[in-house]
Amino acid sequence: MRRRLICVLMTTLLLTGCGQAGGNQAEELALTIRGEYLTMDGCAARAAVTADYGQRVYQYEMAVSVNGEETLLTLSAPETVAGLTARMTGEENLLEFDGVAVETGPLDDSGLTPVSALPALLEAAKSGYITACALEEDEALLRVDCGDPAGSPGTGTEYALWFDASTHALTRGEISLDGFRVILCEFSDFTI
């Protein structure tokens, strides 16, 4: 009986160690990236944003500049809104052009909009509760999923973030509400 118990314990330990080998590398990288994003003062990028309201879908392209508490988004597409600027400081979010403010409409009850999605993704990178992480595409990308620690998958607000595994640049982000993706952001030229 004792010999059988030792064999079961050894097998369990070996299987547990093998299963976590890849996970530990992804977890360590996720924590390293989180530390870098927590200490960054600002960043800049180009972003292609898709906002899905259910009955209608909007696509935008914009330049993003984050400097401390201020986020500045300058739309470049679609052409009809090129030049619109969104300036966010703390809780205040304005979409303005020549002094005229425009409302884009919330995607949920908490006030999530295409404009506030980019700061929300950066906040998830800095302090979101990590529910899963894995290396993808031949370990070139790190995927980090964030959500409510007490919630179950597919409920509430969830974030999926992809980082370049070597440069740690944010390459893609998604925000889902109750299992439905409402925001997709694809980043290029991301610099800290």
C-alpha positions as a printed Julia matrix, in Angstrom:
192×3 Matrix{Float64}:
   0.0    0.0     0.0
   2.77   2.42    0.95
   4.69   1.68   -2.28
   1.54   2.35   -4.35
   0.95   5.68   -2.56
   4.53   6.8    -3.24
   4.16   5.89   -6.95
   0.9    7.87   -7.19
   2.47  10.9    -5.48
   5.56  10.79   -7.71
   3.43  10.48  -10.87
   1.28  13.42   -9.75
   4.34  15.57   -9.07
   5.9   14.72  -12.44
   2.69  15.46  -14.35
   2.17  18.71  -12.47
   5.72  19.84  -13.22
   5.41  19.02  -16.93
   2.09  20.8   -17.26
   3.4   23.99  -15.75
   6.68  24.28  -17.66
   5.18  26.27  -20.57
   2.74  28.03  -18.25
   5.52  29.3   -16.0
   7.34  30.89  -18.94
   4.15  32.66  -20.06
   3.32  33.71  -16.49
   6.81  35.09  -15.89
   6.69  37.04  -19.15
   3.2   38.36  -18.3
   4.43  39.61  -14.92
   7.53  41.19  -16.5
   5.38  43.01  -19.06
   2.93  44.1   -16.35
   5.81  45.61  -14.39
   7.0   47.53  -17.46
   3.5   48.87  -18.18
   3.01  49.88  -14.54
   6.12  52.07  -14.64
   5.61  53.59  -18.11
   4.95  57.32  -18.25
   3.49  57.24  -21.73
   3.17  55.44  -25.03
   2.27  56.07  -28.65
   0.78  53.86  -31.35
  -1.44  53.61  -34.39
  -4.69  51.74  -33.76
  -7.39  50.2   -35.91
 -10.53  49.93  -33.75
 -13.7   47.97  -34.47
 -16.68  48.71  -32.2
 -19.58  46.25  -32.42
 -22.88  47.57  -31.07
 -24.81  44.49  -32.2
 -26.97  46.03  -34.94
 -24.18  48.28  -36.19
 -20.39  48.06  -36.42
 -18.02  51.03  -36.64
 -14.38  50.99  -37.72
 -11.88  53.7   -36.89
  -8.17  54.29  -37.38
  -6.33  56.65  -35.1
  -3.07  57.85  -33.67
  -2.8   57.25  -29.92
  -0.67  59.24  -27.5
  -0.67  58.62  -23.76
   1.22  61.0   -21.5
   0.68  60.4   -17.8
  -3.03  60.84  -17.04
  -3.86  62.29  -20.48
  -4.77  60.2   -23.52
  -5.02  61.85  -26.93
  -6.63  60.04  -29.87
  -6.63  61.59  -33.36
  -8.89  59.89  -35.89
  -7.55  59.32  -39.4
 -10.32  57.03  -40.78
 -13.01  56.96  -41.87
 -12.28  60.02  -43.95
 -15.54  61.72  -42.9
 -14.26  62.04  -39.31
 -10.53  62.43  -39.98
  -9.12  65.08  -37.69
 -11.53  64.48  -34.79
  -9.61  64.42  -31.54
 -10.52  62.64  -28.32
  -8.84  63.98  -25.2
  -9.21  62.08  -21.93
  -7.97  63.08  -18.52
  -9.1   60.98  -15.58
 -12.89  60.59  -15.77
 -13.48  63.2   -18.5
 -13.81  61.88  -22.07
 -14.46  64.29  -24.93
 -14.53  63.77  -28.68
 -13.93  67.22  -30.11
 -13.32  68.98  -33.41
 -12.95  72.76  -33.63
 -14.42  73.04  -30.13
 -17.51  70.88  -30.85
 -17.92  67.76  -28.67
 -19.47  64.56  -30.09
 -20.95  61.58  -28.19
 -20.13  58.13  -29.65
 -22.53  56.22  -27.4
 -21.82  53.67  -24.68
 -21.39  49.96  -25.35
 -22.42  48.98  -21.8
 -23.91  50.33  -18.58
 -20.48  51.38  -17.24
 -20.0   53.86  -20.1
 -17.51  51.9   -22.24
 -17.14  53.61  -25.63
 -14.73  53.21  -28.56
 -12.92  56.28  -27.17
 -12.55  54.9   -23.64
 -11.62  51.39  -24.84
  -7.94  52.2   -25.42
  -7.32  53.48  -21.88
  -9.33  50.49  -20.57
  -7.04  48.08  -22.43
  -3.93  49.79  -21.04
  -5.43  49.67  -17.54
  -6.09  45.93  -17.97
  -2.43  45.48  -18.99
  -1.34  47.29  -15.83
  -3.7   45.94  -13.21
  -6.32  43.55  -14.62
  -6.81  40.25  -12.82
  -5.01  37.7   -15.01
  -7.24  34.67  -15.57
  -5.0   32.96  -18.16
  -1.86  33.52  -20.22
  -0.15  31.55  -22.96
   2.5   31.89  -25.62
   1.03  31.71  -29.14
   2.22  31.66  -32.76
   5.49  29.81  -32.12
   6.0   31.81  -28.92
   6.1   35.12  -30.82
   3.04  36.47  -29.01
   1.95  36.39  -25.39
  -1.82  36.31  -24.82
  -3.03  37.56  -21.46
  -6.69  37.22  -20.48
  -8.07  39.41  -17.69
 -11.44  39.31  -15.98
 -13.34  39.28  -12.73
 -11.65  36.9   -10.27
 -15.05  35.91   -8.83
 -16.82  35.71  -12.21
 -17.13  32.79  -14.55
 -15.79  32.76  -18.12
 -18.11  34.45  -20.61
 -19.74  36.76  -18.07
 -19.1   40.4   -17.28
 -16.29  42.42  -18.84
 -13.29  40.43  -20.06
 -10.08  41.58  -21.73
  -7.75  39.68  -24.05
  -4.36  41.3   -24.72
  -1.62  40.18  -27.1
   1.97  41.38  -26.63
   5.0   40.87  -28.85
   7.0   38.37  -26.79
  10.36  39.98  -27.62
   9.59  43.73  -27.61
   6.63  43.61  -25.16
   4.66  45.96  -27.43
   0.88  45.66  -27.23
  -0.2   44.33  -30.64
  -3.89  43.59  -30.13
  -6.64  43.95  -27.54
 -10.22  42.81  -27.24
 -12.97  43.71  -24.8
 -15.88  41.31  -24.42
 -19.14  41.86  -22.56
 -20.93  38.68  -21.44
 -19.01  36.63  -24.02
 -19.66  38.99  -26.96
 -16.65  40.89  -28.37
 -17.59  44.58  -28.52
 -14.12  46.11  -29.1
 -11.21  44.93  -31.21
  -8.04  47.06  -31.32
  -5.08  46.21  -33.53
  -1.97  48.24  -32.78
   1.04  49.1   -34.93
   4.11  51.23  -34.21
   3.59  50.78  -30.46
   6.33  52.5   -28.48
   6.75  53.13  -24.77
